[in-house]
Amino acid sequence: MNPEKKNNHVFYMKQAVSLAKCASRKVSPNPRVGAVLVKDGKIIGQGYHKCAGASHAEIQAIESAGKDANGSTLYVTLEPCSSYGKTPPCTYAVIKAGIKKVFIGVTDPNPAHNGIAVNIFKQHNIGVETGILKNKCAELIEDFRKFIIKKLPFVTVKAAISIDGKIATFFGESKWITSPASRSEVQKIRSSVDAVLVGSNTIAKDNPSLTVRTAKGKLFQPWRIVLDPYLSIPHNCNIVTDYNKNRTVLVVDKQKAEIEKFNFFIKNGIKIFPLATENGFFNPMDVLRSLTNLSIVSLLVEGGGETIGTFFDHKLIDKLYIFIAPKIIGGKTAPGPFNGKGIKNIAEAVYLQRIKWRKFKDDMMFCGYPVWNK
């Protein structure tokens, strides 16, 4: 492929990636997908998957192009579906539209579907190439990939810390360590996940709403998951009393939580997930498995330090966002973000890869992916 042609393909796939990023979590449990149709060097159709059950990105692109789709080239971030689900397979819509070539960012991670659309297109003499902007397209579906292959939510951790690694003072005060600009970015991160998880101490101390502030009315709000073994959170806290309370889940000790407390929360529309504990802590793997009952593909763990530390100790963190403020809190008892058992030797320290840094006012945001097998 000559460089000029390759640059054109990258350009059009970038447009498809940008479209895919427009999708909200209404698309869950489906992946985010974008598609662009090109003919004679011009984009003639485009689309992205807006919500589960709606037309897929390829179909929207074909419909927006109309008859001009015949003889065009399709750029799509994910291999088109090849089987019937809530909608007909996109592969046959591509064939019927007369599309002459298809560029695919990444193939379907589902082993039952991987490569099938590619083979179908080849059988119908449609040219196919895969791997254009592969990494960016793969990042779009990182949560979907894990959910499909491992049947578990993709776990992202967010923590806001001082430059000396504290998430609160020794007195428990944590508002606000980072700047409004950083907190605005956290809202964007929340809007990209199906659920937000915290421990009961976070609810008791901070009374957070755990909502996406920019989502008004009936627009998407993530599930709010609270690890609360003894149902100890206040009855008047925000997650129990606000308009979004029917998207609140309390994970409780199935043997020690009192039935009267159960009844209060259930009557108020709160979901209760009873699980076993050990020394007062849930096994986070049990928590993740229970959340699949709600088709939660992506989970954001926001705190506190013991909750994040437990996920760390069990090697269940897939991605990290750490916001670092240029402040010093100090104090040997002030909590840090990973207050689990931790590691014994530096050689066991968890290595992070695919590092990204961004600046928000005076704060720095660090993003990386743990490598647990090193």
N, C-alpha and C positions, 0 to 999 in steps of 0.2 A: 504494500500500500504506500503510494507516494505521500510525502509529508503534507502537501496541500490538502489532499483528500482526507488524510487522517485528522487534520485540524478542523475540517468541516464537520466530520463525524463527532469529534469532541464537543464542538460548539453546540450542535443539535442535541447531544445527550445531556449537556449542561442545562439546556432549556427543559428537558424532560425531568431532570433532577430537581430543578427549581419548582416545577409544577407539583411534583410529588410532595415537596416540603409544605405545600399549601394545605395538605390534608390535616384535619384535626383527629383527635382520638375517636371520633365517631366511626372511623374506618375500622377500628378494632372489633374482632380479633384478626381482621385481614391486614395485609401489609400496605404500606404507602407506595403507590406506583404512579409514575408520570409517563405520558406518551406524547410524541410529536410526529406529525406527518409532513413530509417534505417532498416538493415536486418542482423541478426546474429551478432549484436553488432558493425556493421560498417555502416558508411554513404555511401550510394550507389547512391544518387541523391540529388541535391539541386537546388534552384533557388529563384529569387526574382522578383517582378513586376517592370520592368524597365521603362515603359512609358505607357500612356493611349492608349488602343487599342492593345497593345502587349500581348503575352501569360502571364497568371497569374502565380504566384510563384509555385503553385501546379503542373501546366502543365509542367513547365520547369523542376521541380524535377522528374516528371514521365518520361519525355522524356530523361533526362540525365541518368536515371537508366535503361531504356529499359525494356527488358523482366524480369530483376531482380526485378522489382517493384512488381511482383506477390508475395504475402505473406509477404510484408514488412509493416513497420509502418510509418505513416506520422506524422510529427510535423509541424504545421502551426500556425503562429501568429494570424491569423484572420479566423473566420469561412468561409469555402469555399462558393463561390457564388452558388446559386441554380436556377438562372434564366438566360435567354438569354439577353446579352447586345451586346457590340462590339465583344465579344467572347462567345463561348458556355459555359454552366454552368460547373464548375469544379467538382461538386458533381458526375456527371455521368462519368467523366474521372477517378475519384478515384475508383468508382465501377468497371468500365471496366478494370482498371489496376490490379485488384485483391488484392488491399490493404486490410489488415486484421484489422488494428486498426488505429484510428486517434486521435491525441492529439491536442486540439485547445486552443490557448492562451486566446482569447476573442471571444465572439459571435458577430455576425453582429449587429451594433447599429441601423440599419434601422429597425423600427418596422415591416415593411412589409416582412422582410427577417429573422428576429431574430429567431434562433433556428430551422429554416426549414432544413438546411443541416444536423444538428444533428439528426433530426427525420428521414430524408431520409437514413442516414447511418444505423441507428438502424433497420429500416425496411428491410435493405439488410444484416442484421446480421454482420455489421461492428462495432467493439467496438469503443466507443467514450468517451473521457474524456475532460472536459474543465477546464480552470483556471490555467494551468501550467504557471508560470511567468506572472500571470494576469496583475499586475501593469505595468511591462515593456512593455507588448504587448499593453495595453491600451494607454500608453504614445505614442506609435508609431502612433496611429490613433486619438489623441486628437483633432486635427483640423478637420479631416474627420467626427468624431462623432458630433461635433457642427454643421458643415455644413449640415449634413444629417438630424439632428433632428430640428435645429432652422433655417435652411436656411440662415445662416449668417457666415461670415468668423471668424475664430479663431484669436483673437487679442493678439499679443505679443508686449510688450513695451521694448525697449532697451534704456538705458541712461548711459552715462559716466559722473561720478561726482567726484569732489574733496572730501576729507574726511569731509569737512564742508558743503557738499551738494550742491555745485555750478556746473552748466554746462557751465559757461562762466564767464569772468570777467565783471565788471560793464561797460567796454568799448565794450563788445560784442565779445571779442576774446575767441575762444574755442579750437583751434588746438595747441598742442594736450594735453588733460588732462591725458589720459591714455597711457600706454606703447604700443610699436609695437606688443607685444605678445597679449595684450587685443584686439587690432584692428584686428589682424589676426583671433581671435576667432569670432569677429563680422562678418567677411567675411563668416565663416562657418554658423553662424546663418542666415545671408541673403540668403545663398544658400539653406536653408531649408524652405523658405517661397515663396509664389506666388507673393507677392507684398510688397513694402516698401513705407511707407507714411510719409511725412513731411509737415510742413507749409511753406508758401511762404517766411517768414522771414529767414528760414534756407537756402533756395536757394539763396536769395539776399545776405546774409552775408558770407556763406561758399562756395557757388557754388559747391556742392557735385555732384558726378556722380551717387551715389546710386546703383552702380553695384557690382557684385561679381568679384573681381579683378582676382581671380584664374580661372574664366571661360573665355576661349579664343574663338574667332571666333563666330561660330553659336551655341555654347553650351548655356545651359539655362541661361537667365537673368531674374530677377523678374520684374514685372510691377513697374513703379515708379509713385506714386500717390502724387500730390501736392495740398494742400488746398489753393487756390488762388482766393478769391472771386472777386477781381477787375482785374484779369489778369495782375498783377503788376510785375511778374518775368522778369528779363532781357532777351531780345531776343537772346542774344549770350551766355546764360548760357549752361552748359554742357548737361543738360537733354533735351535741345531743339536742340542741334547741333551735338551730338555724333552719333555713328553708331547704338545706341540702342533707338533712339528718337521715333521710332514707337511703343515703349512699355512705353510711357509716357502719363499719364492722368492728366489733370488739372480740378479740381473741382471748378466751378466758380459760382458766384451769378447770377442766371438766369435773374435778372432784372437790375443789375447795371453794368455788364461787357459790354464794348463797342464792337459793331459789327466789327469794323475795327481790333481790337485786336483778336477777334474770328477768322477772316479770315486769319490773319497772321499765327496763330498757326495751324489751320486746314490745310493750304497749306503746312506746314512743317511736316505733318504726325502726329501731336499731337492730341490725343483724348480729347474732351471737354465734361465734365459731368455737365450740369447746374442744380443747386439745390437752394432751398430757404435758406436765412440766417436770423438770428435774432440778432440784434445789432452787425452785422459784423461777426458772428460766424455761422458755419454750425452745424446742429444737427448731431453728429457722427453716430447715428443710421441710418439717411438718407444716409450718406456716405457709411456705410457698406452694406445697401440694394442695393445701386447703383452698388457696386463692384461685386455683384453676377452675373451681366450681363456679366462679364468677367470670370465667373467660378472661382473666387478667393476664395480659401478655407482657406488660411492662410495669415494674414497680419501682418507685422512688423512696428510698429509706432516708429520712431526714433527721433522725435522732431519737433519743440522746446518745451520749457516748457509750453507754452499756449496750444499747440496742444495736448500734453500728458495730461495736466491738464483737458482739455475738455473731453477726453475719461474717465479720472478718475471720474470727476464729474457725468458723465452719467453711471458709473458702467459698463463700456464696455471693461475692460481689463481682459483677461483670464490668462495671464502669464507675468512675469516680469524678465528681465535680467538687473541688475544694476552693472556696473563696477566701483569700487571705487579705486581711486588713492591716495597714501599717500602724498597729497599736500593740502595746505591751500590757498584758493583764497581770502576769506574775502569780505567785502563790502556789506552793507545792500541792495543795489540795484542790486547786481549781481544775475542773475536768477538761480532758481532751476529747477528741472525736472518736478514738478507738479504745475505749476503756473495757475491753474484754480481758482474756487471759494474756494475750499477746504472744510474742516469741521469746525464746530463751537466748538464741545466738544470732548475731548479726548476719551470719551466713544464711539464716532462714528468712531474712527480710524479704518481703514480697516485692518483686521487680514490676515496674510499670512501663508499658510500651505505648506507642502511638500518642505521644505527648502533645498537648496543645496548650498554649497560654494566651489569655486575652486580658486586656486592661479595662476596668470599669471605674472611672474616676481615679482615685488613688489605690483602689483594690486591684489585686491580680486574681484571675480565675485560672485554676489548673485543672485540666481534664486528662485522664489517662485510663488505661485498661490493665488490671492486674494480670500477671502471669503466674498462675498458681502451681504450675508443674516444675518451677525452677527452685 
